[in-house]
Amino acid sequence: MLETIVLLICSNLFMNFAWYGHLKTLNNKPALIAILASWGIALFEYMLQVPANRIGFHYFSLGQLKVIQEIITMTVFAGFSYFYFNQPLKTDYLYAGACLVAAAYFMFRNGLPNP
């Protein structure tokens, strides 16, 4: 199970750079350059994401896996925004996090599925 979480965290780091990194580093380049660079970065994201989901599906239901992914996505995105783009962390991140905690509660309240 821990392997799934670690792979998803690493995948999300690549995802944030693929989706948003070009806004800072390639802002003055043609869109095609940003698209190609993002695709190249996204390849590494998928090389981590696909195994994470395959491994995680042995332990979690599909809904649980998706909620885990969203919690990791929001957490990594908050750190990415703060450290890479120097964006302040607003209370909206806290509210979004509370909603994700509620989503996790509902998806996990009956426990893990039997493998």
DALINBEL-V281496 format. One line per field, one symbol per residue. ss: DSSP state (@ for helix, = for strand, . for the rest). phi: phi as a letter, one per 20 degrees, with the letter a starting at -180 (. if undefined). A space follows every 10 residues. Layout:
ss=???
phi=???
This chain:
ss=.@@@@@@@@@ @@@@@@@@@@ @@@@@..... @@@@@@@@@@ @@@@@@@@@@ @@@@@@.... .@@@@@@@@@ @@@@@@@@@@ @@@@@..... @@@@@@@@@@ @@@@@@@@.. .....
phi=.fgfffffff gfffgfffec gffeecgeeg gfffffffff ffgfgffdff ffffffffdd fffffffggf ffgfffffff ffeedlefee fgffffffff ffffgffdfe nefff
